[in-house]
C-alpha cells in the first residue's frame, strides 16, 4: 500500500496579487462605508429617523469589519512555511468568525434598544424628506460595492471577501427598509420607523449568524456535501484500474478543499502503475471541482475498509524471508528477483530466475512444500526467463 500527495495541475496562486486585490476593494469599500455612515447618522439625527440612524451605525460596523478584513487578508495570504505547511487560510476563517460575532453583537444591541423604545410608547416624530435621499444614495452605493467586492472575492477565492460583500448587500437591504418605512411614516404610520429599525437589526443578526456558523463548521473540519462527495466517488470508481474506493474524506481551508481517498487496485500491479492510476483519479477530480488544493491518495492492494487490519505489521520483511528461504532451499541463484505480495495476512511469493543461472530443482512444488510450515506463507510461483 502506498500513499501519495498529488500536485497534478495544482492551482498556482499569486498570493501577493490576491492580497493587493483584496486590500484595494476593501479600502474602497471602507471609504464608501464611512461616507454613508456619516450622512446617515447625521441625517437620522437631524430629520428624526431612528431607522436611518441604526442604518448609519450598521455602515460604521462595515468600516470596522473592513479593518478586520485588511488585517486578516495580510496574514492569511502569506506563503506556507515550516509551521504552517498548508498555508495560513484558517486565519481568514477566524476573521470571518470575528466579523460575524461583531455583527451579532451590534444587531442585538440595536434591536433591544428599539424594541424598548417601541414598547415605551415614546412620542415619535415624522421623518423628513432628506431621509429618503440618504437612503436612496445608500442603496445605490452599497449595491455597487457589493457587486464589485463579490467579483473580486470569487476571482481570488476568498470566503472572507465574499462574506464582506454580503455584509455590504445587507446594508443595501436595510436602506431599502428605511425607504419603505420612511414613506409609510410620512403617510401617517409613524411607528413604522422604529419597527424598521428593529427589522434592520434582525437582518444584521441573521447575516452575522450565517458568517459565524459557516466559520465554525470549517474550523471543525466539516466535509463536502453528500452530492459533491458522491460525485467525486463516482469519478474515482469510473477510472480505469480502480476496483473500489473507500475512506473518501474532505475538509475545507478557506475556499480550498483538501481530500484524502483510498483506492483499491489489482494486487499484482507495480507501484508505478498504482501511482499512475491515482494520478488519473486526481486529474478527474480536479476537472470537476476547481478549488481542490491537495489530494492525498492511498493505494490499497485489498479493501481494508471491508476487512479491517487485513495485513498485520508483524509479518516478516523481505530480508527475513530471504533468510528463511535460504535456510530451507539454499541461496537463490544470482540475479534472481523476489516479488512479495502482502494480502489477507499472508505473503505470496514470486521468484524470477535469470536465464543465465538456471535452477531446475527450484520448482513451484518444491518451494511450496519447503515453505508450507511457515504461518505467513500464502502461495509461491517460480518464473524462468525464456532463452
HELIX and SHEET records of a PDB file:
HELIX    1   1 UNK A   15  UNK A   46  1                                  32    
HELIX    2   2 UNK A   50  UNK A   76  1                                  27    
HELIX    3   3 UNK A   90  UNK A  120  1                                  31    
HELIX    4   4 UNK A  130  UNK A  156  1                                  27    
HELIX    5   5 UNK A  159  UNK A  186  1                                  28    
HELIX    6   6 UNK A  192  UNK A  219  1                                  28    
HELIX    7   7 UNK A  226  UNK A  237  1                                  12    
HELIX    8   8 UNK A  271  UNK A  288  1                                  18    
HELIX    9   9 UNK A  318  UNK A  329  1                                  12    
HELIX   10  10 UNK A  364  UNK A  371  1                                   8    
SHEET    1   A 4 UNK A   2  UNK A   6  0                                        
SHEET    2   A 4 UNK A 292  UNK A 300 -1                                        
SHEET    3   A 4 UNK A 256  UNK A 264  1                                        
SHEET    4   A 4 UNK A 244  UNK A 253 -1                                        
SHEET    1   B 3 UNK A 337  UNK A 343  0                                        
SHEET    2   B 3 UNK A 346  UNK A 353 -1                                        
SHEET    3   B 3 UNK A 377  UNK A 384  1                                        
END                                                                             
